[in-house]
Amino acid sequence: MNPEAFSSPVFVKRATYIVQEIAGLADAIDFLNEWPEDDRDLIHEAALKACYDVCDGRKPGGVARNAFLGFAKRAGILEDSTSAMQWLAACKSGSGKVRA
């Protein structure tokens, strides 16, 4: 297993109808760095620090996922993984073509 991959992905609401999969450390860092500066708080800062600590080898990988999960819960953007996985499976089953 890739040491930077999360044990299971975290799904977050990016916008009203957009859900993003955070599958690992790089995804979490990118997401946290893109978070609006006006909405950043101590939990955001702690999550980002935890991710960088894992990246630098100072903490085990699970710490980053747990910190990101806590941030997502607090920010109100955490999406239920079961719902997200069912939606992804439904999207992958179609060809994407419009039938006449």
C-alpha positions, -999 to 999 in steps of 0.1 A, spaced: 0 0 0 12 35 -8 22 51 25 7 84 14 -27 68 6 -54 69 32 -68 36 45 -101 47 30 -110 79 11 -127 108 27 -155 125 6 -161 162 10 -186 186 -5 -168 210 -27 -199 229 -38 -237 222 -38 -235 193 -63 -198 185 -63 -183 159 -41 -145 154 -40 -127 123 -31 -97 128 -8 -77 96 -13 -44 105 3 -20 129 18 -14 150 -14 -52 154 -19 -57 165 17 -28 191 15 -41 205 -18 -76 208 -5 -65 225 27 -42 249 9 -71 258 -14 -95 265 15 -105 302 16 -82 321 39 -112 339 55 -126 305 66 -94 291 81 -93 285 118 -73 265 144 -88 232 132 -78 239 96 -43 249 108 -40 217 129 -51 195 101 -26 211 77 2 208 102 -7 171 108 -5 165 71 29 181 68 41 162 98 31 130 81 47 141 49 80 148 68 78 114 85 72 129 120 38 112 124 22 80 111 -1 82 81 -33 77 99 -28 110 117 -33 130 85 -65 112 76 -79 116 111 -70 153 112 -85 159 78 -117 140 88 -120 162 119 -116 193 98 -142 182 73 -167 174 101 -161 207 118 -164 226 85 -197 208 77 -184 195 44 -181 158 52 -201 136 28 -213 102 37 -189 77 21 -216 51 14 -237 76 -5 -207 89 -24 -195 54 -33 -230 44 -46 -232 76 -67 -197 69 -81 -206 33 -90 -238 45 -108 -218 70 -128 -192 45 -138 -218 20 -150 -231 42 -178 -212 50 -210 -219 87 -208 -236 87 -241 -271 101 -247 -294 76 -261 -319 86 -288 
